[in-house]
Amino acid sequence: MIKRKFLLTAIITLLLILNAWGWQAQDQSGKALLLQEQQAEWLVTSLTPPTTQKVAQPTQGHQDALTMMKFLEKEAKSANLDLALTKMEQKGENRVHLLFEQVGFDEFIAWLEQVRSSTGFSPNQIQINRLQHPGSVKAKAIF
């Protein structure tokens, strides 16, 4: 009888501990989800074209894409992302494709905002893939 009470008490205690641990894990995942939602909202806001631009966005021609490439390269260097920028190429007459094989997510997002605020250039499309290393992503941007 004493063994059954002890066993029952141990099982109830174990269930209470597991339940508390589950609530804590759920709370942490909820906080992580909230942070991701806030980052996504900030990203959408930062990619919205500004009402005034400091530099006119190129509209046509080979020279405009080259000018854009020079501005983007300069901004990458000023943000210390020039080593992370593994590929930059002109596509068509006025498109520039950028590839960052491994860059910090926060640094990449901050760089996009820096480019938008200093040049007026906003990407038409971005693709971000999470990498194994925490906080690192592979990022593609089309301007």
C-alpha positions, 0 to 999 in steps of 0.5 A: 500500500505504501509503495502504491502511494509513493508510486502514485505521488511520484507519477503525479509529481512527474506529471506536474513537472512535465506540465510546468516544463511544457508551459515554459517551452510554449511561452518561449516559443510564443515569444520567439514567434512574436519576435519573428512577426515583429521582424517580418512587419519591420521588413515589410515596412522598411521595403515600402518605397519612401515618399521622397528619394534622395537619389532618383531610382534608375528607370532605363538603360545600361548605364542606370544599372551600372550606376545602381551597382556602384551605389549598392557596392558602396553601401555594402562596403560601408556596412562591412558586408562587401565580403559577404556579397558573393555575387552582383550582376546586371540582369536585363537593362535595369536590374541588379541581382545580389547574392549574399551566401552567408550573412547575418540576418540582422546585418542584412536587414539593416543594410537594406534599410541603409540602402533605402534611406541613403540612395532611395533604392528598394529591392523589388524582390528578396529571398532569405533562407536560414542557414545552420549557423544561428542568425546566418542566412543566404540572401538574394536581392533584386533591385 
